[in-house]
Amino acid sequence: MAAEKQFENKIKAELHVRGAWRVKFFANAFTPRGIPDVLACYNGRFLGIEVKGGSSYGLTDLQKYNLKHIREAGGIGICVYPSGWEQFLELLDRLDAGEQVVVTDENYILK
């Protein structure tokens, strides 16, 4: 889990440097399960980011469900693995350039 926390901090730091609003969502007994680890607003787009620390960690059905609903609502619901870091930066660069970024069921996992 330490690797996942370090990677999450790297994602949050990148979002901060780029001027995004972001928050780490801490779940407790009173909050819904499956909410993405990082919620952000970047260049007018809502991002729900599920962070994975290694390739052996997969998404739960509830995490997949929530990311899909974020996408269906017009946001960007993604899962990012450390090996997908460059893809994540490219996504942010595309948003910086004003491109219309569409994330689908086929490309929402950055691995």
N, CA, C and O atoms as CSV, one atom per row, in Angstrom:
chain,resi,resn,atom,element,x,y,z
A,1,MET,N,N,0.811,-1.203,0.000
A,1,MET,CA,C,0.000,0.000,0.000
A,1,MET,C,C,0.851,1.263,0.000
A,1,MET,O,O,0.390,2.310,-0.454
A,2,ALA,N,N,2.070,1.190,0.494
A,2,ALA,CA,C,2.921,2.375,0.519
A,2,ALA,C,C,3.178,2.884,-0.890
A,2,ALA,O,O,3.207,4.093,-1.116
A,3,ALA,N,N,3.364,1.970,-1.844
A,3,ALA,CA,C,3.598,2.370,-3.237
A,3,ALA,C,C,2.380,3.097,-3.792
A,3,ALA,O,O,2.521,4.074,-4.527
A,4,GLU,N,N,1.183,2.624,-3.442
A,4,GLU,CA,C,-0.035,3.269,-3.928
A,4,GLU,C,C,-0.167,4.674,-3.358
A,4,GLU,O,O,-0.552,5.601,-4.070
A,5,LYS,N,N,0.147,4.834,-2.085
A,5,LYS,CA,C,0.058,6.158,-1.451
A,5,LYS,C,C,1.055,7.128,-2.083
A,5,LYS,O,O,0.727,8.292,-2.318
A,6,GLN,N,N,2.265,6.654,-2.356
A,6,GLN,CA,C,3.265,7.508,-2.994
A,6,GLN,C,C,2.807,7.927,-4.384
A,6,GLN,O,O,2.973,9.081,-4.777
A,7,PHE,N,N,2.232,6.991,-5.122
A,7,PHE,CA,C,1.761,7.308,-6.467
A,7,PHE,C,C,0.576,8.269,-6.407
A,7,PHE,O,O,0.475,9.185,-7.223
A,8,GLU,N,N,-0.305,8.063,-5.457
A,8,GLU,CA,C,-1.431,8.987,-5.273
A,8,GLU,C,C,-0.922,10.396,-4.981
A,8,GLU,O,O,-1.441,11.369,-5.528
A,9,ASN,N,N,0.082,10.509,-4.132
A,9,ASN,CA,C,0.657,11.818,-3.816
A,9,ASN,C,C,1.280,12.462,-5.056
A,9,ASN,O,O,1.214,13.680,-5.221
A,10,LYS,N,N,1.879,11.655,-5.920
A,10,LYS,CA,C,2.457,12.159,-7.169
A,10,LYS,C,C,1.360,12.731,-8.070
A,10,LYS,O,O,1.535,13.790,-8.672
A,11,ILE,N,N,0.237,12.028,-8.157
A,11,ILE,CA,C,-0.898,12.499,-8.956
A,11,ILE,C,C,-1.440,13.805,-8.383
A,11,ILE,O,O,-1.671,14.764,-9.119
A,12,LYS,N,N,-1.642,13.838,-7.066
A,12,LYS,CA,C,-2.172,15.049,-6.434
A,12,LYS,C,C,-1.220,16.228,-6.605
A,12,LYS,O,O,-1.668,17.355,-6.815
A,13,ALA,N,N,0.091,15.983,-6.517
A,13,ALA,CA,C,1.075,17.053,-6.687
A,13,ALA,C,C,1.031,17.599,-8.112
A,13,ALA,O,O,1.104,18.811,-8.316
A,14,GLU,N,N,0.912,16.710,-9.098
A,14,GLU,CA,C,0.844,17.162,-10.487
A,14,GLU,C,C,-0.403,18.010,-10.713
A,14,GLU,O,O,-0.341,19.053,-11.364
A,15,LEU,N,N,-1.522,17.565,-10.179
A,15,LEU,CA,C,-2.755,18.340,-10.310
A,15,LEU,C,C,-2.617,19.708,-9.641
A,15,LEU,O,O,-3.077,20.717,-10.177
A,16,HIS,N,N,-1.986,19.736,-8.476
A,16,HIS,CA,C,-1.784,20.994,-7.748
A,16,HIS,C,C,-0.927,21.965,-8.556
A,16,HIS,O,O,-1.278,23.136,-8.698
A,17,VAL,N,N,0.197,21.478,-9.086
A,17,VAL,CA,C,1.104,22.317,-9.872
A,17,VAL,C,C,0.388,22.896,-11.087
A,17,VAL,O,O,0.678,24.017,-11.506
A,18,ARG,N,N,-0.533,22.147,-11.645
A,18,ARG,CA,C,-1.257,22.599,-12.841
A,18,ARG,C,C,-2.474,23.467,-12.497
A,18,ARG,O,O,-3.190,23.919,-13.390
A,19,GLY,N,N,-2.700,23.692,-11.210
A,19,GLY,CA,C,-3.772,24.596,-10.806
A,19,GLY,C,C,-5.139,23.958,-10.646
A,19,GLY,O,O,-6.147,24.663,-10.597
A,20,ALA,N,N,-5.188,22.657,-10.566
A,20,ALA,CA,C,-6.467,21.970,-10.406
A,20,ALA,C,C,-6.963,22.090,-8.966
A,20,ALA,O,O,-6.175,22.188,-8.025
A,21,TRP,N,N,-8.264,22.080,-8.823
A,21,TRP,CA,C,-8.858,21.873,-7.508
A,21,TRP,C,C,-8.918,20.366,-7.334
A,21,TRP,O,O,-9.373,19.656,-8.230
A,22,ARG,N,N,-8.462,19.869,-6.184
A,22,ARG,CA,C,-8.526,18.428,-5.951
A,22,ARG,C,C,-8.700,18.156,-4.478
A,22,ARG,O,O,-8.352,18.962,-3.615
A,23,VAL,N,N,-9.253,16.988,-4.227
A,23,VAL,CA,C,-9.458,16.560,-2.853
A,23,VAL,C,C,-9.281,15.056,-2.783
A,23,VAL,O,O,-9.673,14.323,-3.691
A,24,LYS,N,N,-8.693,14.617,-1.706
A,24,LYS,CA,C,-8.589,13.193,-1.430
A,24,LYS,C,C,-9.847,12.815,-0.681
A,24,LYS,O,O,-10.171,13.414,0.345
A,25,PHE,N,N,-10.546,11.836,-1.183
A,25,PHE,CA,C,-11.788,11.422,-0.551
A,25,PHE,C,C,-11.483,10.320,0.456
A,25,PHE,O,O,-11.000,9.248,0.090
A,26,PHE,N,N,-11.766,10.592,1.717
A,26,PHE,CA,C,-11.543,9.605,2.770
A,26,PHE,C,C,-12.868,8.950,3.126
A,26,PHE,O,O,-13.787,9.607,3.615
A,27,ALA,N,N,-12.954,7.688,2.884
A,27,ALA,CA,C,-14.188,6.954,3.190
A,27,ALA,C,C,-14.209,6.573,4.659
A,27,ALA,O,O,-13.175,6.300,5.268
A,28,ASN,N,N,-15.395,6.562,5.202
A,28,ASN,CA,C,-15.594,6.064,6.557
A,28,ASN,C,C,-16.897,5.270,6.572
A,28,ASN,O,O,-17.454,4.981,5.513
A,29,ALA,N,N,-17.381,4.923,7.733
A,29,ALA,CA,C,-18.577,4.090,7.836
A,29,ALA,C,C,-19.832,4.770,7.297
A,29,ALA,O,O,-20.829,4.099,7.033
A,30,PHE,N,N,-19.797,6.074,7.131
A,30,PHE,CA,C,-20.986,6.818,6.719
A,30,PHE,C,C,-20.956,7.262,5.257
A,30,PHE,O,O,-21.890,7.915,4.791
A,31,THR,N,N,-19.904,6.918,4.539
A,31,THR,CA,C,-19.794,7.350,3.153
A,31,THR,C,C,-19.951,6.159,2.210
A,31,THR,O,O,-19.679,5.017,2.582
A,32,PRO,N,N,-20.390,6.438,0.996
A,32,PRO,CA,C,-20.563,5.348,0.029
A,32,PRO,C,C,-19.230,4.708,-0.338
A,32,PRO,O,O,-18.192,5.369,-0.329
A,33,ARG,N,N,-19.263,3.447,-0.654
A,33,ARG,CA,C,-18.058,2.731,-1.067
A,33,ARG,C,C,-17.826,2.945,-2.557
A,33,ARG,O,O,-18.743,3.284,-3.306
A,34,GLY,N,N,-16.591,2.742,-2.962
A,34,GLY,CA,C,-16.263,2.780,-4.375
A,34,GLY,C,C,-16.034,4.151,-4.968
A,34,GLY,O,O,-15.873,4.280,-6.181
A,35,ILE,N,N,-16.016,5.189,-4.126
A,35,ILE,CA,C,-15.751,6.542,-4.615
A,35,ILE,C,C,-14.275,6.619,-5.019
A,35,ILE,O,O,-13.422,6.115,-4.287
A,36,PRO,N,N,-13.947,7.236,-6.166
A,36,PRO,CA,C,-12.540,7.323,-6.577
A,36,PRO,C,C,-11.662,7.985,-5.522
A,36,PRO,O,O,-12.127,8.798,-4.722
A,37,ASP,N,N,-10.387,7.619,-5.538
A,37,ASP,CA,C,-9.436,8.120,-4.537
A,37,ASP,C,C,-9.253,9.633,-4.595
A,37,ASP,O,O,-9.159,10.286,-3.556
A,38,VAL,N,N,-9.202,10.188,-5.792
A,38,VAL,CA,C,-8.981,11.620,-5.961
A,38,VAL,C,C,-10.114,12.193,-6.806
A,38,VAL,O,O,-10.433,11.670,-7.874
A,39,LEU,N,N,-10.712,13.263,-6.320
A,39,LEU,CA,C,-11.726,14.004,-7.063
A,39,LEU,C,C,-11.118,15.353,-7.395
A,39,LEU,O,O,-10.520,16.002,-6.537
A,40,ALA,N,N,-11.272,15.778,-8.651
A,40,ALA,CA,C,-10.634,17.024,-9.069
A,40,ALA,C,C,-11.473,17.739,-10.115
A,40,ALA,O,O,-12.310,17.139,-10.789
A,41,CYS,N,N,-11.228,19.030,-10.231
A,41,CYS,CA,C,-11.770,19.816,-11.323
A,41,CYS,C,C,-10.577,20.462,-11.997
A,41,CYS,O,O,-9.812,21.191,-11.365
A,42,TYR,N,N,-10.421,20.189,-13.290
A,42,TYR,CA,C,-9.269,20.679,-14.043
A,42,TYR,C,C,-9.719,21.227,-15.386
A,42,TYR,O,O,-10.316,20.513,-16.191
A,43,ASN,N,N,-9.431,22.487,-15.617
A,43,ASN,CA,C,-9.832,23.152,-16.861
A,43,ASN,C,C,-11.311,22.935,-17.172
A,43,ASN,O,O,-11.690,22.680,-18.315
A,44,GLY,N,N,-12.119,23.041,-16.152
A,44,GLY,CA,C,-13.559,22.940,-16.337
A,44,GLY,C,C,-14.096,21.529,-16.454
A,44,GLY,O,O,-15.281,21.346,-16.733
A,45,ARG,N,N,-13.259,20.531,-16.250
A,45,ARG,CA,C,-13.703,19.139,-16.346
A,45,ARG,C,C,-13.582,18.472,-14.983
A,45,ARG,O,O,-12.611,18.682,-14.256
A,46,PHE,N,N,-14.574,17.672,-14.654
A,46,PHE,CA,C,-14.545,16.894,-13.423
A,46,PHE,C,C,-13.768,15.614,-13.661
A,46,PHE,O,O,-13.988,14.916,-14.652
A,47,LEU,N,N,-12.856,15.308,-12.746
A,47,LEU,CA,C,-12.079,14.073,-12.825
A,47,LEU,C,C,-12.310,13.241,-11.569
A,47,LEU,O,O,-12.215,13.744,-10.449
A,48,GLY,N,N,-12.609,11.980,-11.767
A,48,GLY,CA,C,-12.639,10.995,-10.696
A,48,GLY,C,C,-11.522,10.019,-10.991
A,48,GLY,O,O,-11.563,9.312,-11.998
A,49,ILE,N,N,-10.519,9.973,-10.119
A,49,ILE,CA,C,-9.318,9.180,-10.388
A,49,ILE,C,C,-9.168,8.083,-9.343
A,49,ILE,O,O,-9.001,8.360,-8.155
A,50,GLU,N,N,-9.230,6.847,-9.792
A,50,GLU,CA,C,-8.941,5.700,-8.936
A,50,GLU,C,C,-7.460,5.397,-9.116
A,50,GLU,O,O,-6.995,5.216,-10.241
A,51,VAL,N,N,-6.726,5.340,-8.025
A,51,VAL,CA,C,-5.285,5.155,-8.060
A,51,VAL,C,C,-4.946,3.721,-7.667
A,51,VAL,O,O,-5.427,3.209,-6.656
A,52,LYS,N,N,-4.113,3.086,-8.478
A,52,LYS,CA,C,-3.645,1.732,-8.184
A,52,LYS,C,C,-2.130,1.744,-8.101
A,52,LYS,O,O,-1.455,2.353,-8.931
A,53,GLY,N,N,-1.602,1.066,-7.089
A,53,GLY,CA,C,-0.162,1.091,-6.850
A,53,GLY,C,C,0.632,0.042,-7.590
A,53,GLY,O,O,1.852,0.166,-7.706
A,54,GLY,N,N,-0.016,-0.977,-8.090
A,54,GLY,CA,C,0.705,-2.027,-8.800
A,54,GLY,C,C,-0.208,-2.760,-9.755
A,54,GLY,O,O,-1.431,-2.650,-9.683
A,55,SER,N,N,0.401,-3.503,-10.641
A,55,SER,CA,C,-0.380,-4.182,-11.678
A,55,SER,C,C,-1.231,-5.316,-11.130
A,55,SER,O,O,-2.156,-5.769,-11.804
A,56,SER,N,N,-0.940,-5.782,-9.929
A,56,SER,CA,C,-1.713,-6.901,-9.380
A,56,SER,C,C,-3.024,-6.441,-8.739
A,56,SER,O,O,-3.875,-7.263,-8.396
A,57,TYR,N,N,-3.182,-5.132,-8.580
A,57,TYR,CA,C,-4.407,-4.606,-7.978
A,57,TYR,C,C,-5.404,-4.272,-9.079
A,57,TYR,O,O,-5.098,-3.513,-9.999
A,58,GLY,N,N,-6.582,-4.837,-8.977
A,58,GLY,CA,C,-7.608,-4.565,-9.961
A,58,GLY,C,C,-8.711,-3.711,-9.372
A,58,GLY,O,O,-8.739,-3.445,-8.171
A,59,LEU,N,N,-9.613,-3.288,-10.228
A,59,LEU,CA,C,-10.764,-2.508,-9.797
A,59,LEU,C,C,-11.863,-3.431,-9.289
A,59,LEU,O,O,-12.079,-4.519,-9.824
A,60,THR,N,N,-12.545,-2.982,-8.258
A,60,THR,CA,C,-13.725,-3.714,-7.806
A,60,THR,C,C,-14.884,-3.363,-8.738
A,60,THR,O,O,-14.828,-2.374,-9.468
A,61,ASP,N,N,-15.920,-4.173,-8.705
A,61,ASP,CA,C,-17.095,-3.881,-9.529
A,61,ASP,C,C,-17.691,-2.524,-9.165
A,61,ASP,O,O,-18.163,-1.798,-10.040
A,62,LEU,N,N,-17.671,-2.180,-7.882
A,62,LEU,CA,C,-18.222,-0.901,-7.445
A,62,LEU,C,C,-17.383,0.275,-7.951
A,62,LEU,O,O,-17.932,1.312,-8.322
A,63,GLN,N,N,-16.065,0.121,-7.967
A,63,GLN,CA,C,-15.199,1.170,-8.513
A,63,GLN,C,C,-15.456,1.346,-10.003
A,63,GLN,O,O,-15.544,2.475,-10.487
A,64,LYS,N,N,-15.578,0.246,-10.731
A,64,LYS,CA,C,-15.892,0.307,-12.166
A,64,LYS,C,C,-17.223,1.013,-12.383
A,64,LYS,O,O,-17.354,1.852,-13.275
A,65,TYR,N,N,-18.207,0.669,-11.562
A,65,TYR,CA,C,-19.547,1.257,-11.657
A,65,TYR,C,C,-19.490,2.775,-11.471
A,65,TYR,O,O,-20.071,3.520,-12.259
A,66,ASN,N,N,-18.794,3.227,-10.437
A,66,ASN,CA,C,-18.714,4.664,-10.164
A,66,ASN,C,C,-17.944,5.413,-11.249
A,66,ASN,O,O,-18.349,6.507,-11.644
A,67,LEU,N,N,-16.848,4.848,-11.733
A,67,LEU,CA,C,-16.100,5.504,-12.806
A,67,LEU,C,C,-16.946,5.592,-14.072
A,67,LEU,O,O,-16.891,6.590,-14.791
A,68,LYS,N,N,-17.720,4.558,-14.342
A,68,LYS,CA,C,-18.588,4.572,-15.520
A,68,LYS,C,C,-19.650,5.663,-15.398
A,68,LYS,O,O,-19.941,6.362,-16.369
A,69,HIS,N,N,-20.223,5.805,-14.215
A,69,HIS,CA,C,-21.254,6.826,-14.031
A,69,HIS,C,C,-20.682,8.240,-14.106
A,69,HIS,O,O,-21.366,9.162,-14.552
A,70,ILE,N,N,-19.459,8.412,-13.681
A,70,ILE,CA,C,-18.798,9.709,-13.844
A,70,ILE,C,C,-18.663,10.017,-15.335
A,70,ILE,O,O,-18.946,11.133,-15.770
A,71,ARG,N,N,-18.231,9.031,-16.113
A,71,ARG,CA,C,-18.096,9.230,-17.562
A,71,ARG,C,C,-19.449,9.505,-18.207
A,71,ARG,O,O,-19.562,10.383,-19.062
A,72,GLU,N,N,-20.472,8.760,-17.804
A,72,GLU,CA,C,-21.805,8.954,-18.373
A,72,GLU,C,C,-22.374,10.333,-18.050
A,72,GLU,O,O,-23.212,10.850,-18.789
A,73,ALA,N,N,-21.920,10.929,-16.946
A,73,ALA,CA,C,-22.376,12.261,-16.553
A,73,ALA,C,C,-21.548,13.369,-17.208
A,73,ALA,O,O,-21.784,14.551,-16.957
A,74,GLY,N,N,-20.581,12.989,-18.046
A,74,GLY,CA,C,-19.778,13.976,-18.755
A,74,GLY,C,C,-18.429,14.259,-18.144
A,74,GLY,O,O,-17.678,15.090,-18.654
A,75,GLY,N,N,-18.105,13.574,-17.050
A,75,GLY,CA,C,-16.799,13.748,-16.427
A,75,GLY,C,C,-15.784,12.760,-16.972
A,75,GLY,O,O,-16.071,11.985,-17.885
A,76,ILE,N,N,-14.617,12.801,-16.406
A,76,ILE,CA,C,-13.550,11.882,-16.776
A,76,ILE,C,C,-13.332,10.956,-15.589
A,76,ILE,O,O,-12.779,11.360,-14.566
A,77,GLY,N,N,-13.767,9.725,-15.730
A,77,GLY,CA,C,-13.601,8.712,-14.689
A,77,GLY,C,C,-12.551,7.721,-15.136
A,77,GLY,O,O,-12.778,6.939,-16.059
A,78,ILE,N,N,-11.380,7.752,-14.472
A,78,ILE,CA,C,-10.261,6.924,-14.913
A,78,ILE,C,C,-9.621,6.180,-13.746
A,78,ILE,O,O,-9.780,6.537,-12.578
A,79,CYS,N,N,-8.899,5.142,-14.110
A,79,CYS,CA,C,-8.056,4.405,-13.173
A,79,CYS,C,C,-6.633,4.559,-13.685
A,79,CYS,O,O,-6.370,4.331,-14.866
A,80,VAL,N,N,-5.708,4.947,-12.800
A,80,VAL,CA,C,-4.327,5.183,-13.216
A,80,VAL,C,C,-3.383,4.287,-12.422
A,80,VAL,O,O,-3.381,4.294,-11.192
A,81,TYR,N,N,-2.588,3.521,-13.148
A,81,TYR,CA,C,-1.508,2.708,-12.587
A,81,TYR,C,C,-0.198,3.455,-12.794
A,81,TYR,O,O,-0.123,4.311,-13.676
A,82,PRO,N,N,0.842,3.159,-12.007
A,82,PRO,CA,C,2.134,3.834,-12.211
A,82,PRO,C,C,2.647,3.723,-13.650
A,82,PRO,O,O,3.241,4.666,-14.173
A,83,SER,N,N,2.422,2.586,-14.280
A,83,SER,CA,C,2.880,2.412,-15.665
A,83,SER,C,C,2.083,3.276,-16.641
A,83,SER,O,O,2.485,3.420,-17.796
A,84,GLY,N,N,0.960,3.856,-16.200
A,84,GLY,CA,C,0.153,4.727,-17.036
A,84,GLY,C,C,0.401,6.209,-16.778
A,84,GLY,O,O,-0.372,7.056,-17.224
A,85,TRP,N,N,1.472,6.523,-16.062
A,85,TRP,CA,C,1.778,7.908,-15.703
A,85,TRP,C,C,1.864,8.819,-16.936
A,85,TRP,O,O,1.271,9.898,-16.951
A,86,GLU,N,N,2.593,8.390,-17.958
A,86,GLU,CA,C,2.741,9.213,-19.157
A,86,GLU,C,C,1.396,9.427,-19.846
A,86,GLU,O,O,1.134,10.515,-20.359
A,87,GLN,N,N,0.546,8.412,-19.865
A,87,GLN,CA,C,-0.795,8.558,-20.435
A,87,GLN,C,C,-1.599,9.586,-19.649
A,87,GLN,O,O,-2.346,10.376,-20.227
A,88,PHE,N,N,-1.441,9.570,-18.330
A,88,PHE,CA,C,-2.133,10.532,-17.482
A,88,PHE,C,C,-1.683,11.954,-17.801
A,88,PHE,O,O,-2.507,12.859,-17.935
A,89,LEU,N,N,-0.367,12.144,-17.922
A,89,LEU,CA,C,0.159,13.468,-18.265
A,89,LEU,C,C,-0.339,13.909,-19.640
A,89,LEU,O,O,-0.669,15.080,-19.829
A,90,GLU,N,N,-0.395,12.998,-20.592
A,90,GLU,CA,C,-0.910,13.318,-21.928
A,90,GLU,C,C,-2.372,13.738,-21.860
A,90,GLU,O,O,-2.782,14.664,-22.559
A,91,LEU,N,N,-3.159,13.070,-21.028
A,91,LEU,CA,C,-4.561,13.440,-20.859
A,91,LEU,C,C,-4.667,14.868,-20.333
A,91,LEU,O,O,-5.469,15.657,-20.833
A,92,LEU,N,N,-3.857,15.205,-19.318
A,92,LEU,CA,C,-3.872,16.560,-18.773
A,92,LEU,C,C,-3.405,17.570,-19.819
A,92,LEU,O,O,-3.962,18.663,-19.920
A,93,ASP,N,N,-2.378,17.205,-20.602
A,93,ASP,CA,C,-1.902,18.097,-21.663
A,93,ASP,C,C,-2.996,18.347,-22.703
A,93,ASP,O,O,-3.147,19.466,-23.194
A,94,ARG,N,N,-3.744,17.319,-23.030
A,94,ARG,CA,C,-4.837,17.475,-23.991
A,94,ARG,C,C,-5.911,18.417,-23.439
A,94,ARG,O,O,-6.475,19.225,-24.176
A,95,LEU,N,N,-6.188,18.305,-22.139
A,95,LEU,CA,C,-7.137,19.227,-21.519
A,95,LEU,C,C,-6.592,20.649,-21.534
A,95,LEU,O,O,-7.337,21.602,-21.759
A,96,ASP,N,N,-5.278,20.791,-21.293
A,96,ASP,CA,C,-4.639,22.110,-21.364
A,96,ASP,C,C,-4.801,22.726,-22.750
A,96,ASP,O,O,-4.992,23.934,-22.884
A,97,ALA,N,N,-4.724,21.892,-23.768
A,97,ALA,CA,C,-4.806,22.361,-25.151
A,97,ALA,C,C,-6.250,22.631,-25.583
A,97,ALA,O,O,-6.498,23.074,-26.704
A,98,GLY,N,N,-7.194,22.362,-24.687
A,98,GLY,CA,C,-8.590,22.611,-25.011
A,98,GLY,C,C,-9.233,21.524,-25.850
A,98,GLY,O,O,-10.319,21.715,-26.399
A,99,GLU,N,N,-8.566,20.382,-25.952
A,99,GLU,CA,C,-9.120,19.281,-26.731
A,99,GLU,C,C,-10.308,18.665,-26.004
A,99,GLU,O,O,-10.388,18.684,-24.776
A,100,GLN,N,N,-11.213,18.129,-26.779
A,100,GLN,CA,C,-12.340,17.385,-26.221
A,100,GLN,C,C,-11.837,15.977,-25.903
A,100,GLN,O,O,-11.568,15.195,-26.814
A,101,VAL,N,N,-11.712,15.660,-24.648
A,101,VAL,CA,C,-11.222,14.352,-24.225
A,101,VAL,C,C,-12.421,13.469,-23.903
A,101,VAL,O,O,-13.259,13.810,-23.068
A,102,VAL,N,N,-12.483,12.339,-24.576
A,102,VAL,CA,C,-13.563,11.384,-24.331
A,102,VAL,C,C,-12.943,10.104,-23.794
A,102,VAL,O,O,-12.089,9.494,-24.438
A,103,VAL,N,N,-13.377,9.710,-22.622
A,103,VAL,CA,C,-12.905,8.471,-22.015
A,103,VAL,C,C,-14.050,7.476,-22.093
A,103,VAL,O,O,-15.183,7.784,-21.724
A,104,THR,N,N,-13.745,6.287,-22.575
A,104,THR,CA,C,-14.767,5.260,-22.776
A,104,THR,C,C,-14.490,4.034,-21.915
A,104,THR,O,O,-13.497,3.971,-21.190
A,105,ASP,N,N,-15.387,3.069,-22.012
A,105,ASP,CA,C,-15.188,1.808,-21.291
A,105,ASP,C,C,-13.932,1.085,-21.773
A,105,ASP,O,O,-13.381,0.253,-21.052
A,106,GLU,N,N,-13.483,1.393,-22.971
A,106,GLU,CA,C,-12.310,0.717,-23.529
A,106,GLU,C,C,-10.994,1.386,-23.159
A,106,GLU,O,O,-9.953,0.730,-23.184
A,107,ASN,N,N,-11.008,2.676,-22.813
A,107,ASN,CA,C,-9.739,3.360,-22.569
A,107,ASN,C,C,-9.646,4.081,-21.224
A,107,ASN,O,O,-8.820,4.980,-21.069
A,108,TYR,N,N,-10.464,3.711,-20.266
A,108,TYR,CA,C,-10.462,4.439,-18.993
A,108,TYR,C,C,-9.397,3.953,-18.018
A,108,TYR,O,O,-9.168,4.590,-16.990
A,109,ILE,N,N,-8.746,2.842,-18.323
A,109,ILE,CA,C,-7.663,2.356,-17.460
A,109,ILE,C,C,-6.343,2.745,-18.100
A,109,ILE,O,O,-6.018,2.295,-19.198
A,110,LEU,N,N,-5.586,3.582,-17.410
A,110,LEU,CA,C,-4.284,4.025,-17.899
A,110,LEU,C,C,-3.229,3.122,-17.280
A,110,LEU,O,O,-2.902,3.222,-16.097
A,111,LYS,N,N,-2.718,2.252,-18.107
A,111,LYS,CA,C,-1.823,1.198,-17.631
A,111,LYS,C,C,-0.589,1.086,-18.484
A,111,LYS,O,O,0.270,0.245,-18.219
